Amino acid sequence: MAATVSVNGRITGERDASISIFDHGFLYGEGVYETLRTYNRRPFLYERHVRRLRQSARMITLDVPFTDEALAAQIGDTMAAADLAGGEAYIRVLLTRGIGELTYDPKATPTPSVVIIVKPQVDPPAEAYRDGVTVAIVDIIRNHPGSVNPMIKSNNLMNSALAMQEALGRGAFEGVMRNYRGELSECTTANLFVVKNGVVMTPPLDSGLLPGITRELVVEIGRDIGVDVRESVLRDADLHGADEAFLTSTTRELVPITSVDDRVVGNGKPGPLTGRLLDAYRRFAHAS
Ligand SMILES: Cc1ncc(COP(=O)(O)O)c(C=O)c1O
């Protein structure tokens, strides 16, 4: 894995990186995070990621103990200490409630902990883009917005882990979760898109999902290249009957979905609109 880690500003290799077991991130999963990657060795869409980190922190009433500039400098220092062999970086920033007594009272944890993990970016295998991947619609549902709201990019990932484990057990690359109303929401670590009759659709935020930054950029890129991308409530039948489907995330860009459980999507090959959006996305990212 060869990760380099900054724990509250102390940069070490992965073996020496440690945090107190009394950190409430460990004890209670109380924290938020961001996953970024670089293109041309620079964190891609940095401002959007920091904005979402601040929004996640606000939603759990957690103070963010750094400025955007200070965090960028800390990420830069961690990257400089990392062995990236000239390649691109995967960057994970975690912010937890901090160290304190065994109580949910936030007064016990006056100082948040900040962890930055940097390691080489590993792209999905080329076959995933060439042939597409299989997803499974899993039984675990996405968190109810009145519980741990999916808008929060939370370190508390038990629900997502169980959903992904169900998908992996069924031989799938990703799991698609429904919300409590039975609508499709998103994948366990990615957003979901389907294409039908030339229209690209993704569930609205009201379906209970993370406002993905790749999702947001795909909507903008679609507008730029003349592809109709819109939000629409989706159900199982929309995915099963789609002409094309794909998932999006920072580290995986757009990955075509060519089967859902045992059913083939469209003609079983990555579709043309998925390809156009992926090409345009990559052009934008590499030019950034
Ligand atoms: C639940 C979930 N949805 C969507 C995404 C994709 O978000 P982004 O495009 O900002 O990476 C992620 C990324 O980790 C995720 O965990």
The ligand as an SDF file (V2000), in Angstrom:
LIG
                    3D

 16 16  0  0  0  0  0  0  0  0999 V2000
  -21.5040    7.1520   -0.9970 C   0  0  0  0  0  0  0  0  0  0  0  0
  -20.7410    7.8260   -2.0600 C   0  0  0  0  0  0  0  0  0  0  0  0
  -21.4000    8.3470   -3.1090 N   0  0  0  0  0  0  0  0  0  0  0  0
  -20.7530    8.9840   -4.1120 C   0  0  0  0  0  0  0  0  0  0  0  0
  -19.3720    9.1140   -4.1080 C   0  0  0  0  0  0  0  0  0  0  0  0
  -18.6890    9.8340   -5.2310 C   0  0  0  0  0  0  0  0  0  0  0  0
  -18.3530   11.1180   -4.8110 O   0  0  0  0  0  0  0  0  0  0  0  0
  -17.2040   11.9480   -5.5360 P   0  0  0  0  0  0  0  0  0  0  0  0
  -17.5780   12.0180   -6.9770 O   0  0  0  0  0  0  0  0  0  0  0  0
  -17.2550   13.2690   -4.8780 O   0  0  0  0  0  0  0  0  0  0  0  0
  -15.9280   11.2080   -5.3260 O   0  0  0  0  0  0  0  0  0  0  0  0
  -18.6440    8.5960   -3.0290 C   0  0  0  0  0  0  0  0  0  0  0  0
  -17.1890    8.7310   -3.0090 C   0  0  0  0  0  0  0  0  0  0  0  0
  -16.5030    8.2140   -2.1950 O   0  0  0  0  0  0  0  0  0  0  0  0
  -19.3400    7.9420   -1.9840 C   0  0  0  0  0  0  0  0  0  0  0  0
  -18.6840    7.4350   -0.9300 O   0  0  0  0  0  0  0  0  0  0  0  0
  1  2  1  0
  2  3  1  0
  2 15  2  0
  3  4  2  0
  4  5  1  0
  5  6  1  0
  5 12  2  0
  6  7  1  0
  7  8  1  0
  8  9  2  0
  8 10  1  0
  8 11  1  0
 12 13  1  0
 12 15  1  0
 13 14  2  0
 15 16  1  0
M  END
$$$$
